[in-house]
Amino acid sequence: MLNGVGFLIILGCVFGSFMISGGKFEIIMHALPHELMAIGGASVGAFVVSNSMSTVKKAGKGLMRSFKGGKWKAQDYKDLLTLMFGVLSTFKKGGATALEPHLDNPEESSLFQPYPRLLKDHHLIEFTCDYLRMMTVNFEDPHQLEAAMEADIEKHHHEEAHPQHALQIMADGLPAVGIVAAVLGVIKTMGSIDQPTEILGAMIGGALVGTFLGILLSYCLVGPLAAKLLETIEEDAKPFFIVKTAIVAYAQNQPVQVAIEIARRMTPSAYAPTFQQLETALDEAKNGLNPATA
């Protein structure tokens, strides 16, 4: 929704100012189809040549993702903190034996089932379960655990950001592709040098549409979408840092509730539950826990 409003502002102000100042919009409309074909086709072709098919597909999904924005809401962060409280409490009371059945099959676990939106993010759930298992195996070295989690998050972020980098490179190249289209228009104009001034002026104006489109698409369409995608990727990575913070804090012998409070402080400010809100959620979770783990 917000992206659509932004694009309407861009188009309204750019073309509105052109028309108000006396510009002839029919010149742009006449040149638009073939200039757009040259610029769009060359840019998409170069994008396909310079990237793997996997990256091309992910970039297409990334464009849709940039319109949707981040998927995590305030309730999701509260649920994640509550989930971490549940699994760490279970480990504290029952040890690895009590926790492992939940990690082996989280979809059927009484700890994970109350949070279906979290379960849909398979990578986040796998990340959480894998490092909880590692904590049960190598509980005495929290620094090694933290380093492994940071490396895993960095790897995942790099893979997620690769399509965004490809889109940004495409945006950076669009002005030059626009110049290519403009040069073709100038060549066409030079082939009609014997025509009247009015016709030559319209042909030169049409050629300049190529430069205009290349710059407009770069800085007002593809570039902003690439930037929004990067922001979305970084926002969607926040839950991984929350999980890491909670597990590492507990591995450093912090009480469960203190570890969760430290993790709460890693929550984005716009979505972070207050101390009282988290306390209420944790109290509800305590009442819902199995008596053996409460």
C-alpha positions in Angstrom: 0.0 0.0 0.0 2.7 2.5 1.0 4.7 1.6 -2.1 1.8 2.3 -4.3 1.3 5.7 -2.7 4.9 6.5 -3.2 4.8 5.6 -6.9 1.7 7.7 -7.4 3.5 10.7 -5.9 6.5 10.1 -8.2 4.5 9.8 -11.4 2.1 12.6 -10.5 4.9 15.1 -9.6 7.2 14.1 -12.5 4.7 14.0 -15.3 2.4 16.7 -13.7 5.3 19.2 -13.6 6.2 18.4 -17.2 2.6 19.0 -18.4 2.1 22.1 -16.3 5.3 23.6 -17.7 3.9 23.2 -21.2 5.6 19.9 -22.2 4.0 17.9 -25.0 3.0 14.6 -23.4 2.3 13.0 -26.8 6.0 13.0 -27.6 6.7 10.8 -24.5 3.7 8.6 -25.3 4.9 8.1 -28.8 8.4 7.1 -27.8 7.5 5.2 -24.7 6.7 1.8 -26.1 9.9 1.2 -28.1 12.2 3.0 -25.6 10.7 0.9 -22.8 11.2 -2.2 -24.9 14.9 -1.4 -25.5 15.6 -0.4 -21.8 13.5 -3.0 -20.1 14.5 -5.8 -22.5 18.2 -5.0 -22.2 18.1 -4.7 -18.4 16.2 -7.9 -17.9 18.4 -9.7 -20.4 21.5 -8.5 -18.6 20.0 -9.5 -15.3 19.4 -13.0 -16.5 22.9 -13.3 -18.0 24.6 -12.1 -14.8 22.7 -14.3 -12.3 21.8 -17.9 -11.8 18.2 -19.0 -12.3 17.8 -19.4 -8.6 18.7 -15.8 -8.0 16.4 -14.7 -10.8 13.5 -16.5 -9.2 14.3 -15.2 -5.7 14.6 -11.7 -7.1 11.0 -12.0 -8.5 9.8 -13.2 -5.1 11.9 -10.4 -3.5 10.0 -7.7 -5.5 6.7 -9.0 -4.1 8.3 -9.2 -0.7 9.3 -5.5 -0.9 5.7 -4.6 -1.4 4.5 -6.7 1.5 7.2 -5.5 3.9 8.3 -7.4 7.0 6.2 -10.4 8.1 6.8 -10.2 11.8 4.3 -8.2 13.9 4.3 -7.2 17.6 2.4 -10.3 18.6 4.9 -12.5 16.8 7.8 -11.1 18.8 5.9 -11.6 22.1 5.1 -15.2 21.0 8.7 -15.9 20.2 9.9 -14.6 23.6 7.2 -16.7 25.3 8.2 -19.8 23.2 11.9 -19.3 24.2 10.8 -19.0 27.9 8.9 -22.3 27.5 11.8 -24.3 25.9 14.4 -22.9 28.3 12.2 -23.6 31.3 11.7 -27.1 30.1 15.4 -27.6 29.7 16.1 -26.2 33.1 13.6 -28.5 34.9 14.0 -31.7 32.9 17.3 -31.4 31.1 18.0 -32.6 27.6 15.8 -35.7 28.1 12.7 -33.5 28.6 13.5 -31.1 25.8 14.6 -33.4 23.0 11.1 -34.8 22.1 10.0 -31.2 21.4 13.0 -30.5 19.2 12.6 -33.7 17.2 9.1 -32.9 16.1 8.2 -29.2 16.9 5.0 -29.4 14.7 3.5 -31.8 17.3 5.2 -30.3 20.3 3.0 -28.8 23.0 5.6 -26.0 23.4 5.6 -25.0 19.7 2.0 -25.7 18.6 0.5 -22.6 20.3 2.5 -20.5 17.8 1.5 -21.5 14.3 2.9 -18.3 12.7 6.3 -19.1 14.1 6.0 -22.7 12.9 5.5 -21.5 9.4 9.0 -20.1 9.3 10.8 -23.4 8.9 14.3 -21.8 8.9 13.7 -20.0 12.2 12.3 -23.2 13.8 15.2 -25.3 12.5 17.7 -22.7 13.7 16.1 -22.7 17.2 16.0 -26.4 17.5 19.5 -27.0 16.2 21.1 -24.7 18.6 19.1 -25.8 21.5 20.4 -29.3 20.7 23.9 -28.0 20.5 23.4 -26.3 23.9 22.5 -29.6 25.4 25.7 -31.2 24.0 28.2 -28.4 24.6 26.6 -26.5 27.4 29.9 -25.6 29.0 31.2 -23.3 26.2 28.6 -20.5 25.5 31.2 -18.5 23.5 31.6 -21.3 21.0 27.8 -21.6 20.8 27.5 -17.8 20.2 30.1 -17.8 17.5 28.4 -20.7 15.7 25.0 -18.9 15.8 26.5 -15.6 14.6 28.1 -17.4 11.6 24.9 -19.2 10.8 22.9 -15.9 10.9 25.5 -14.2 8.7 25.4 -17.0 6.2 21.6 -16.9 6.0 21.6 -13.1 5.7 24.1 -13.3 2.8 22.0 -15.8 1.0 18.8 -13.8 1.5 20.5 -10.5 0.4 22.0 -11.9 -2.8 18.9 -11.2 -4.9 18.7 -7.7 -3.4 22.3 -7.0 -4.4 21.4 -8.3 -8.0 18.5 -5.9 -8.1 20.6 -3.0 -6.9 23.2 -3.7 -9.6 20.4 -3.7 -12.1 19.2 -0.3 -10.8 22.7 1.1 -11.0 23.0 0.0 -14.7 19.6 1.4 -15.8 20.8 5.0 -16.5 23.5 3.6 -18.8 21.0 1.4 -20.6 18.8 4.5 -21.0 21.7 6.2 -22.7 22.0 3.3 -25.1 18.3 3.7 -26.0 18.8 7.4 -26.4 21.8 6.9 -28.7 19.7 4.6 -30.9 17.1 7.4 -31.1 19.8 9.9 -32.1 21.0 7.5 -34.9 17.5 7.3 -36.1 17.2 11.1 -36.1 20.4 11.5 -38.0 19.0 9.2 -40.7 16.2 11.7 -41.1 18.3 14.9 -41.1 16.5 16.1 -44.2 13.2 16.4 -42.5 11.6 19.7 -41.3 12.6 21.1 -37.9 9.3 20.2 -36.3 9.8 16.5 -37.1 13.5 16.5 -36.1 12.6 18.2 -32.8 10.0 15.5 -32.0 12.5 12.7 -33.0 15.2 14.2 -30.7 12.7 14.6 -27.9 11.7 10.9 -28.4 15.4 9.9 -28.2 15.8 11.8 -24.9 12.9 9.8 -23.5 15.4 6.9 -23.3 17.7 8.7 -21.0 14.8 10.0 -19.0 13.3 6.5 -18.6 16.6 4.9 -17.6 17.1 7.4 -14.8 13.5 7.3 -13.7 13.4 3.5 -13.5 16.7 3.4 -11.7 16.2 6.0 -9.0 12.4 6.0 -8.7 11.5 2.3 -9.2 14.1 -0.5 -9.1 16.4 1.3 -6.7 13.8 2.1 -4.1 12.4 -1.5 -4.4 15.8 -2.9 -3.8 16.3 -0.7 -0.8 12.9 -1.7 0.6 13.8 -5.4 0.1 17.0 -5.0 2.0 15.1 -3.3 4.9 12.6 -6.1 4.8 15.3 -8.8 4.9 17.0 -7.1 7.8 13.7 -6.8 9.7 12.8 -10.4 9.1 16.2 -11.5 10.5 15.5 -9.9 13.9 13.9 -13.1 15.4 17.2 -15.0 14.8 19.1 -12.5 17.0 16.4 -12.8 19.7 16.7 -16.6 19.7 20.5 -16.3 19.8 20.5 -13.8 22.6 18.1 -15.9 24.8 20.0 -19.2 24.3 23.5 -17.6 24.8 22.3 -15.7 27.9 20.9 -18.9 29.4 24.1 -20.8 28.5 26.0 -18.2 30.4 24.1 -19.3 33.5 21.5 -16.5 33.5 18.1 -17.4 35.0 15.5 -18.2 32.4 13.5 -15.0 33.0 16.6 -12.9 32.9 17.7 -14.5 29.6 14.3 -13.7 28.2 14.4 -10.1 29.4 17.8 -9.7 27.8 16.4 -11.1 24.5 13.4 -8.7 24.8 15.8 -5.8 24.5 16.9 -7.1 21.1 13.3 -6.7 19.8 12.8 -3.8 17.4 11.5 -0.8 19.3 8.3 -0.5 17.2 7.3 -4.1 18.1 8.9 -4.7 21.5 6.5 -5.7 24.3 6.9 -3.7 27.5 8.3 -5.3 30.6 4.8 -5.6 32.1 3.4 -7.0 28.8 6.1 -9.6 28.7 5.6 -10.5 32.4 1.9 -11.0 31.8 2.6 -13.2 28.7 5.2 -15.3 30.7 2.8 -15.7 33.6 0.2 -17.1 31.2 2.8 -19.4 29.7 3.8 -20.6 33.2 0.2 -21.5 33.9 0.0 -23.3 30.6 3.2 -25.3 31.1 3.3 -28.9 32.1 3.6 -29.2 35.9 6.9 -31.0 35.5 8.3 -27.9 33.7 6.5 -25.0 35.3 
